Amino acid sequence: MTEKNQRRLRKDYECLEQVVGCKWSVSVLMAVKGGTDRPGALERTITGISKKILSERLRKLTAYELLDKKKFNEIPPKTVYSLTSKGEMLVNIIAQLHELDSNE
């Protein structure tokens, strides 16, 4: 493996660790996959998450291109989140890991 490929792989692992290693990221991704798409509804759905942490996680997951953010120009303002194709792939991997764990 070339040094360039090793650096890229290391960067990918670091990104994955930051996303999956965070206490709330998986909960947010799973809630969005389950159909909850607005910040207020996510806050009510994910037990124990604060508004500040939810906002931070939504920003990070959007920056990692796992969530797509769509703003509607209406009053009151409306924001909707959805999984990107990368987000779908990660959620499917997480579901498979959960399935492995529940088979033991």
ZINORHU-V866583 format. One record per residue. OMEGA is omega in degrees with one decimal (NA if undefined). Layout:
OMEGA  OMEGA
This chain:
-179.4  179.8  178.2  177.7  178.2  178.5  179.9  178.7  177.6  178.8  178.5  178.7  178.7  177.9  179.8  179.6  179.3  -178.6  -174.8  -178.4  178.5  -176.6  -169.9  -174.3  -178.2  178.4  179.5  179.8  -178.5  178.4  178.6  177.3  180.0  175.5  177.3  -170.8  -179.2  -175.7  179.6  178.3  176.9  179.6  178.6  -177.0  -175.5  -176.4  173.4  -179.1  177.6  179.5  -179.3  -179.2  178.6  179.3  179.3  -179.4  178.3  178.0  -178.6  -178.1  174.7  178.6  177.6  179.0  175.0  175.7  174.7  -179.3  178.2  177.5  177.2  -178.0  179.2  -180.0  -6.4  -178.5  -178.9  177.0  -178.5  177.5  175.0  178.1  170.8  177.3  175.7  179.0  177.0  179.9  -179.2  179.0  177.4  177.2  178.6  178.5  177.7  177.3  177.5  178.9  176.3  -178.5  -177.5  177.5  -177.7  NA
